[in-house]
Amino acid sequence: MTDATKVDVVIVGAGIAGLAVAHRLVQRGRRVSVLEARGHVGGRLRSTPDGLDLGATWFWDNEPRVAHLVQELGLTVDPHHVAGDALFHQRGHVERLQGNPIDIACNRIRGGTRQLALALEQKLPRGTLRVGCHVRGVTAVDDRLVVTTSNDAISADHVVLALSPAVVARGIAFTPPLSEDLATLAARTPIWMGAMTKVLIRYDLPFWREMGFAGSVISQIGPMREIHDACGPYGSPAALFGFVAPAQVGEPTVTRQAVVDQLVEVFGEHAASPRGVVIADWRQEPFTSVPGVETMLDYRGFGHRLFQEAAMDGRLHWSSTETAVQFPGHIEGALEAAERTVAAIMRPREPE
């Protein structure tokens, strides 16, 4: 290995967890390399150019890590729109619920949650981030770990896996192999929202607000089982979003026509002519999801003790939201995992 291929820490994945680890380690003077297989940062923080979210959307008042990071990065927060009546959608009947018992007060980041990732990216020194870089393997060599990518190899004191454990288990080879218990756990741990389809429906105006609705719907028949207001500040851009429950393995996701038909049934003819419909089937994201994700339902793996312990002689760290003890699946959980990882890396190693 030449000096140019050596860093203190390699971070695999440039979602919010990986970028948060990188940011904090750089602040502490560590040489870091962030490797991202996609062509952009953000992972499950994906937003449209006009600031509407196709991935993670909300954070809540009891999630201090997100609030602190938003403040640190100088981002703007807006309250999620909850005012108005909700709707309960049953077969052949739509019931209007007085008030909104579906949503609770929460927060959204202006411009979309991807602003968190973009702001953290800007904090990293030039050359720290490499996109389009697919990690193939991690090998222990003497007292370091060597990360093999689609292009080269990098040697590091520590490696951070800021990917869902199941994605790691499917796509990265370890030498020596991970313990059987850890490898099995990683392969079986569900991927938060990995089987879900999120649908974004744009309109010229937020007509549902004018009708006295919050935009919140619970449906027993679908295809969208939940619908929520997705508008930007002051109702612009105007949009709704919905969650489509996981399909059977290999089954196509929802169609545009089915989405519009449901919205017309729920809200009436005002919903018949959306400006656009974006369907994000997260099962089709190879760096987020894995084949058969629809069947991965044992959530006891979230925050498992084996994910709290560094593997490969204390040098391999798990840092996705699924590994968090608190708030797994949330942005807050990803930041909790990142916080744990940074603390472990910065902790002095005991003499052998």
N, C-alpha and C positions, 0 to 999 in steps of 0.2 A: 504494500500500500504506500502510495506517495502521500506527502503532507496534504495535498489538495483534496484527497479523498477521506480525510479524517475530520470528524466533528465531535462535539461533546454528546449531542443528542440528535437522533433521527426521529422525526415524528411522521407517522404514516397516516395521512388523511388531513385535509384542510377544511373540515367542518368546524363548527364553533368550538368543540373540545380541543382539537388539534391546534387551532390558531390561538386559543387561550393559553394552552401549555407553552407554545412557542413565545408568545408575548411575554409571559411572566419569566421564562428562563432567559430570554434576551435581556430583560430588565436586570437580571441578576448576573449578567456578564457571561452567559454560556453561549458557545458556538452551536448553532442549531441549523438543521436542514429539514424543511417540511416538504414531503413528497405527496403529491396529489394526482391520482390517476385521471380524474376529469380534466377538462381544459379550463376550469375556473374553481374558485373557492366557494364555500358555503355548505356543501353537502345537502342536508335536509332543510337548510335555510335557503329556500329558493323563492325569489320574488320576480314578478313581471317588471318590465321597464317603468310602468306607472305605479309601482309600489304595492301591488297586491300579492298576497302570499299563496304559493302553491305547496308549501311545506309548513313548517312550524309557524304559528300565527301569534299566539298570546303569551303573556306572562302575568303572574298574579302578585298581589301585594305582599304575600308571605314568601316571596322568592327574592331574598336580598342580593344574591350574587348577580342576577341579571340587572337589578336596579342599580347596583354599584357600577357595573361595567357600562351600562348605558350612560350614566352620569360621567364616568371617566372619559368616555369617547365623545361626549358632547352631542349625543343623539337626542332627538325629540320624541316624546312619548305622548300618545293620545289615548283617551279612554275608549274601550270598545263600546260600540253603540248597543245599548240594551233596552232603551225606552220603547214602550208600546206593548201591544198584546202579542202573545205567542199563538201558535197553531198546533193542533194535534191531528195528524193525517191518518185516517183509517180507511179501510176499503169502503168506497162509496160514500164517505162522510168526512168532512173537515170541521173540526170543533175549534171555535175561538176561545182561547184561555185568557181570562182577564189578568192583565199584567204579564210579566214574563218570568214564569217559574223555571225556565230552561237555562237561561244564562245567568251568571253572576258577574259582578264587576271585575274587570280585568283590563290589561293594558296591551297596546299595540305600538310597535315602533314605526314612526313615520318613514315612509319609503320602503317599508317591508323589513322583515327580520334579517334579510341578507345584508342590510346596512351594518349589522354587527360584524359580520365576516369581512366586509369590504373595509371597514374602519380598522379592524385588527390587521388586515393585510398591509395597510398603509403604514402601520407601526413597525413592520419588520424590516431589517436591513436589506438592501438590495442583494439579490442572489440567494436569500434564505429560502424562498419558495420556488419549487419546481412543479409545474403543472404538466399533465400528460405523461406522468412518470408512474408506471405501474410496478409496484413492489411484488417480486416473485418469491423471495425467500429471506430468512434470517438465520445466520449460522454463527455459532460461538467459535471464536478463534482466539486462543490464549485468554486474555482477560477482557476482550472486547467482543462486540457483536458486529457482524458484517451483513449489511442489507444489500441484497441483490435486486436490481431493478431491471426494467425492460431495456435500459441503456448501459448501465455500469454497476459499480458496487461502491458502497460507502461504509466506512468503519466508524463505530461510535462506542462511547462508554455505555449509553443507554438507548433503548428503542421504545418509543411510545406508540401503541396501537390505538389510534383514535378512529377506529372503525367498529361497526357492530361485530361482536364476537363471531357470529355465524359467517359473516363475510370474510373475516380473518381465517376461520377454519377451512373455508372452501378455497380460498385463493392464495394463501401464503404457506410455504413449506418451512419447517423448522428443523435445524440440525444442531444438537440432538433433538429428537421429537419432544413435544410437550408431554407432560404426564398424561396417562390415559384418562384420569378423572377430569383434568382441565380441558383436554381436547374434546372429550364427549360433551362436557358442559358448554363449551363455546359453540359447538356445532348445533346444539339443541336449543340454545337461548333464543327466544323470539326477537324479531327485529321490530322495534317500535314503529308503527305505521307502515311497515315494509310491505304489507299485503293490501294496504288501503288505496283507494282511488279518491283523489280530491278534485272536485269540479268547481271551476270559477266561471260565473255567468255575469257578463257585463250588460248594463242597460244605460240608456241615455239619462235617466233620472231614477232616484230611489223611490219608485212609486209606492212601495209598501209602507214607507214612512208616512206618506200623505194619507194612506188608508188607515193609519193608526196602528200599524204592525211594527214589531221590532225586527222582523225578518227571521225570527227564530221558529223552527219547525222541528217536531219529532214525528217521524213517520213509521208506522208499523209495516208498510208494504213497499216502500222504496220507489225507485232504486236508491235515492238518497235517503238515508235513515236519519240524518241530521242536516239542517240547513241553517245558516247564520248570515247576518249582515256582514259584508266584506268591504263596505265603502271606505274610501279614503277620508281625510279630514273634511268636515262640513258636507259630507255626502258625495264627494267627487274624488276619484271616479266612482260611479255608482255600480255596485256589484253585490251579488250573493255568492256564497260558496256552500258546497255540500260534501258530505262524506258518503261514499258508496262502500258498503260492507264488503269484506273479502269475498271474491268469487271462488268457485271450486277450482282446483288446480287445472290450469290450461284453459279455463273458460274466459272468453273475451270480457272486457269490462263494459261499462255502460256506454250507450251511444248518445250523441247530441240530441236526437229526436226524443229518446226516452227521458232525458233531463228536462227538455222543454215541456213535454207532455205532463210531467209531474208538476212542474211549476205552474202551469195553466190550471191544473186540477186544484192546486192549493191556493193560488193567488188570483186566479181568473185571467181574463184575456189580456190584461196589462202585461202579463209575463210572456206573451206569445212571440214577441219579436226581439230577442236579445241582440245586442250589438256583436256579441261574440261569446263563444263557449270554449273554455280550455279544459281538457281532460288530462289529468296527471295520474297515470297508473304507476304507482311506485314499485309494483312488481317488475316493471320493465327496466328498472335502474340497476345494472349489474354491480355497481359499486356501492349500492345501498341495500339491495335485496338479494335473495338467493332462490333458486328453483324450489318449489314446494313450500314457500314461506307461509302460504295459507294454512298449512297444517301445523305450524309451530305455535302451540298455544300454552305451553307450560311456563308461565311467567315467574315461577319460583327461581329461575336463573337470574332474574334481575337483582343486581346488588349482591350477588353470591360472594361468600367469603373468599373463594379462590380468585375472584377478580380484584380483590383488595390487596392481594399479595403479588409482589413482583416475581415473575418466573425467570428461568435461565440465570440462576445465581444472582437474583435481585436486580437484573438489568432490563427485563422486559416488562413493560407496564401496560395495563388495560385502562383506556380512558374514554370510552364512549358513554353516552347517556344510559345505556342498558346496564352498565357496571356500577351505577350510582346507588348508594344505599337509600338516599332520600331523593324524591322527585325523579325517579328513573323515567325516561321517555320525554321529559321536559328539557328546555334549554337550561333551566336551573340544574337539572341532573347532570347535563354535560359539563357545566361549569364546576359542579361539585367534584366530578371525576377528575377534571383538569387540576383542581386545587389539590386533591389527594396526590396526584401524580407528581406535581411540582414539589410538594413537600417531601415525597420519597426520594426524588432525584437530588434534592438539595441536602438531604440528611447525610452527614458524614458516615462513610462506611467504617464499620468496626474492624480493627486489625484481626487477621485470621490467626 
